[in-house]
Amino acid sequence: MQGGNLQIGRALALNRARTACFEDSSWDDRLEKLVKLTQRTSLIIDLTGTDATPARIKSYTRQRLQACGIAPNLPRGNPPSYESKAFLKPDDDRLDAAYLVALHFGPRGPGEFSEVEADLGQALDKRLEVYGRYCSDLYPLKDQHHRAPRLGFEDYVVLIQGIKAKVIALHVCRDCKGCQPYSTLQTVTPSCPFCNRMKLDMGMARSEVERRLQQHRSCRHQHLAARHCA
């Protein structure tokens, strides 16, 4: 699922190890965090670059989840894809995606100035940190069984892949200047989710400001004309 050929710092499996999965122990810590967000074997292998077999990864996943007291729930069916026309179609999805993009790329956004993670370990650390920040900022009560994050970790990974593949584009609203990601497969740029959510009507607001300015100028000209005649 991950674009590019990042293989630096990959997770190399230990042979016949009972208490550790990888040669580098930091990967064991990453795996424990990762399996809490996704249990999709193919994605775990892709993000870690591991040489472990899918069967071993599934075994590691079950072990880590059991140690954390979490019941395994291995996903079935097709994973999210930026090649789906339904990806990021709802306004609320694009709102959350905009926040994830801002956290991931920073104020400069994606492009030649964005940071490139050449090391698989550092790349995964960043994704875990960004997604954790997204959850804590927008869904602080999710651990109390309130509203779950609208976009899952897999959606976030696919979002970044889609931007790098230039299938997911970023559009700046000419009214509120908010930047939203959207799928170019939808052929038509969707309406701004920021304006829709906050019920902004910047066009009407600008028209009202312009009307008041014109009224002020007219009154001022009339006042000056009256003084001149006097």
C-alpha positions as CSV (number, residue, x, y, z in Angstrom):
1,M,0.0,0.0,0.0
2,Q,2.8,2.4,0.6
3,G,4.3,4.3,-2.3
4,G,8.0,4.5,-3.0
5,N,10.7,2.0,-2.2
6,L,11.7,3.0,1.3
7,Q,13.8,0.1,2.7
8,I,16.2,1.9,5.0
9,G,15.9,0.8,8.6
10,R,13.5,-2.0,7.8
11,A,12.3,-4.4,10.6
12,L,14.4,-7.6,10.3
13,A,12.9,-10.6,12.0
14,L,14.8,-12.6,14.7
15,N,15.0,-16.3,14.2
16,R,13.6,-18.6,16.9
17,A,13.0,-15.7,19.3
18,R,10.4,-16.0,21.9
19,T,10.4,-12.6,23.7
20,A,11.3,-10.4,20.8
21,C,10.2,-10.2,17.1
22,F,12.9,-8.1,15.5
23,E,16.7,-7.6,15.6
24,D,16.2,-4.0,16.6
25,S,14.1,-3.9,19.8
26,S,12.6,-0.5,18.8
27,W,10.6,-2.3,16.1
28,D,9.0,-4.4,18.8
29,D,7.7,-1.2,20.5
30,R,6.5,0.2,17.1
31,L,4.7,-3.1,16.3
32,E,2.8,-2.9,19.6
33,K,1.6,0.6,18.8
34,L,0.9,-0.3,15.2
35,V,-1.3,-3.3,15.8
36,K,-3.6,-1.3,18.0
37,L,-4.3,0.9,15.0
38,T,-4.4,-1.7,12.2
39,Q,-4.3,-5.5,12.2
40,R,-4.1,-5.7,8.4
41,T,-1.1,-8.0,7.8
42,S,-0.3,-6.6,4.3
43,L,-0.2,-3.0,5.7
44,I,2.0,-4.0,8.6
45,I,4.5,-5.7,6.3
46,D,4.4,-2.6,4.0
47,L,5.0,-0.1,6.7
48,T,7.7,-2.1,8.5
49,G,9.5,-3.5,5.4
50,T,9.9,-6.6,7.4
51,D,11.3,-9.9,6.0
52,A,9.0,-11.8,8.3
53,T,6.4,-14.0,6.6
54,P,2.7,-13.0,6.7
55,A,2.1,-16.0,9.0
56,R,4.7,-14.8,11.5
57,I,3.3,-11.2,11.4
58,K,-0.1,-12.6,12.2
59,S,1.4,-14.5,15.1
60,Y,3.2,-11.4,16.3
61,T,0.0,-9.4,16.0
62,R,-2.0,-11.9,18.1
63,Q,0.8,-12.1,20.7
64,R,1.0,-8.3,21.1
65,L,-2.8,-7.8,21.2
66,Q,-3.1,-10.6,23.8
67,A,-0.4,-9.0,25.9
68,C,-2.3,-5.7,25.8
69,G,-5.6,-7.4,26.6
70,I,-7.1,-6.6,23.2
71,A,-9.2,-9.2,21.3
72,P,-7.8,-9.7,17.8
73,N,-10.1,-8.4,15.0
74,L,-8.2,-9.2,11.8
75,P,-9.7,-7.1,9.0
76,R,-11.4,-8.7,6.0
77,G,-12.3,-7.4,2.6
78,N,-10.6,-4.7,0.6
79,P,-8.5,-2.1,2.3
80,P,-9.1,1.7,1.7
81,S,-7.8,2.9,-1.6
82,Y,-7.2,6.4,-3.0
83,E,-8.2,5.0,-6.3
84,S,-11.8,4.7,-5.1
85,K,-14.2,7.5,-6.1
86,A,-15.8,7.3,-2.7
87,F,-12.6,8.2,-0.9
88,L,-13.0,11.6,0.9
89,K,-16.4,12.2,-0.7
90,P,-18.2,13.3,2.5
91,D,-17.6,16.8,3.8
92,D,-16.7,15.5,7.2
93,D,-14.1,13.1,5.8
94,R,-12.4,16.0,4.0
95,L,-12.4,18.1,7.1
96,D,-10.6,15.5,9.1
97,A,-8.3,14.8,6.2
98,A,-7.4,18.4,6.0
99,Y,-6.3,18.3,9.6
100,L,-4.2,15.1,9.0
101,V,-2.5,16.7,6.0
102,A,-1.6,19.8,8.0
103,L,-0.2,17.7,10.8
104,H,1.7,15.4,8.4
105,F,3.3,18.0,6.1
106,G,3.4,21.1,8.3
107,P,2.6,24.7,7.3
108,R,4.4,24.4,3.9
109,G,2.3,21.5,2.8
110,P,3.3,18.7,0.5
111,G,5.8,19.4,-2.2
112,E,9.5,19.9,-2.7
113,F,10.0,21.5,0.7
114,S,8.1,18.8,2.7
115,E,10.2,16.5,4.7
116,V,10.9,13.1,3.2
117,E,11.2,10.1,5.6
118,A,14.0,8.0,4.1
119,D,14.0,5.6,7.1
120,L,11.1,3.2,7.5
121,G,11.3,3.4,11.3
122,Q,11.3,7.2,11.3
123,A,8.5,7.2,8.7
124,L,6.3,4.9,10.9
125,D,7.2,6.9,14.0
126,K,5.9,10.0,12.3
127,R,2.6,8.3,11.2
128,L,2.0,7.0,14.7
129,E,2.6,10.4,16.2
130,V,0.5,12.3,13.6
131,Y,-2.5,9.9,13.9
132,G,-2.2,9.9,17.7
133,R,-2.3,13.7,17.7
134,Y,-5.3,13.7,15.3
135,C,-7.2,11.4,17.6
136,S,-6.4,13.3,20.8
137,D,-7.1,16.7,19.3
138,L,-10.4,16.0,17.4
139,Y,-11.7,12.9,19.4
140,P,-10.4,13.4,23.0
141,L,-13.2,11.2,24.5
142,K,-12.9,8.2,22.1
143,D,-11.5,6.1,24.9
144,Q,-14.7,6.6,26.9
145,H,-16.7,5.0,24.0
146,H,-17.8,8.3,22.6
147,R,-17.4,9.3,19.0
148,A,-14.7,7.2,17.2
149,P,-12.3,9.0,14.8
150,R,-14.0,9.4,11.4
151,L,-10.8,8.4,9.5
152,G,-9.0,5.3,10.6
153,F,-5.2,4.8,10.5
154,E,-5.5,3.0,7.2
155,D,-7.4,6.0,5.7
156,Y,-4.6,8.3,6.9
157,V,-1.9,6.1,5.3
158,V,-3.9,6.0,2.0
159,L,-4.4,9.7,2.1
160,I,-0.7,10.5,2.2
161,Q,-0.1,7.9,-0.5
162,G,-2.8,9.5,-2.7
163,I,-1.2,12.9,-2.3
164,K,2.2,11.6,-3.3
165,A,0.6,9.8,-6.3
166,K,-1.1,13.0,-7.3
167,V,-4.5,11.3,-7.2
168,I,-5.5,13.3,-4.1
169,A,-5.2,17.0,-4.8
170,L,-5.3,20.0,-2.4
171,H,-7.7,22.8,-3.1
172,V,-7.7,26.2,-1.4
173,C,-11.1,27.8,-1.1
174,R,-11.2,31.2,-2.6
175,D,-13.6,32.4,0.0
176,C,-12.3,31.2,3.4
177,K,-8.8,30.1,2.2
178,G,-9.2,26.7,3.8
179,C,-7.2,23.9,2.2
180,Q,-9.1,20.7,1.6
181,P,-7.9,17.4,0.1
182,Y,-10.1,15.7,-2.5
183,S,-10.0,12.9,-5.0
184,T,-9.3,14.0,-8.6
185,L,-11.3,10.9,-9.7
186,Q,-14.5,12.8,-8.7
187,T,-13.9,15.1,-11.8
188,V,-15.5,18.0,-10.0
189,T,-13.9,19.9,-7.2
190,P,-16.3,19.5,-4.2
191,S,-17.7,22.4,-2.2
192,C,-15.6,23.7,0.7
193,P,-16.2,21.6,3.9
194,F,-15.1,24.5,6.1
195,C,-17.7,26.9,4.6
196,N,-20.3,24.2,4.7
197,R,-19.6,23.1,8.3
198,M,-19.4,26.6,9.7
199,K,-22.2,27.8,7.4
200,L,-20.0,30.6,6.1
201,D,-21.2,32.7,3.2
202,M,-18.1,34.7,2.5
203,G,-19.4,35.9,-0.8
204,M,-22.5,37.4,0.9
205,A,-20.3,38.8,3.6
206,R,-18.0,40.5,1.1
207,S,-21.0,41.9,-0.7
208,E,-22.3,43.4,2.5
209,V,-18.9,44.9,3.3
210,E,-18.7,46.4,-0.1
211,R,-22.3,47.8,0.1
212,R,-21.4,49.4,3.4
213,L,-18.2,50.9,2.0
214,Q,-20.1,52.3,-1.0
215,Q,-22.7,53.8,1.3
216,H,-20.0,55.3,3.5
217,R,-18.2,56.8,0.4
218,S,-21.5,58.2,-0.9
219,C,-22.4,59.8,2.4
220,R,-18.9,61.3,2.6
221,H,-19.1,62.7,-1.0
222,Q,-22.5,64.2,-0.2
223,H,-21.1,65.8,3.0
224,L,-18.2,67.3,1.1
225,A,-20.4,68.5,-1.6
226,A,-22.7,70.2,0.9
227,R,-19.7,71.9,2.6
228,H,-18.5,73.1,-0.8
229,C,-21.8,74.6,-1.7
230,A,-22.1,76.3,1.7
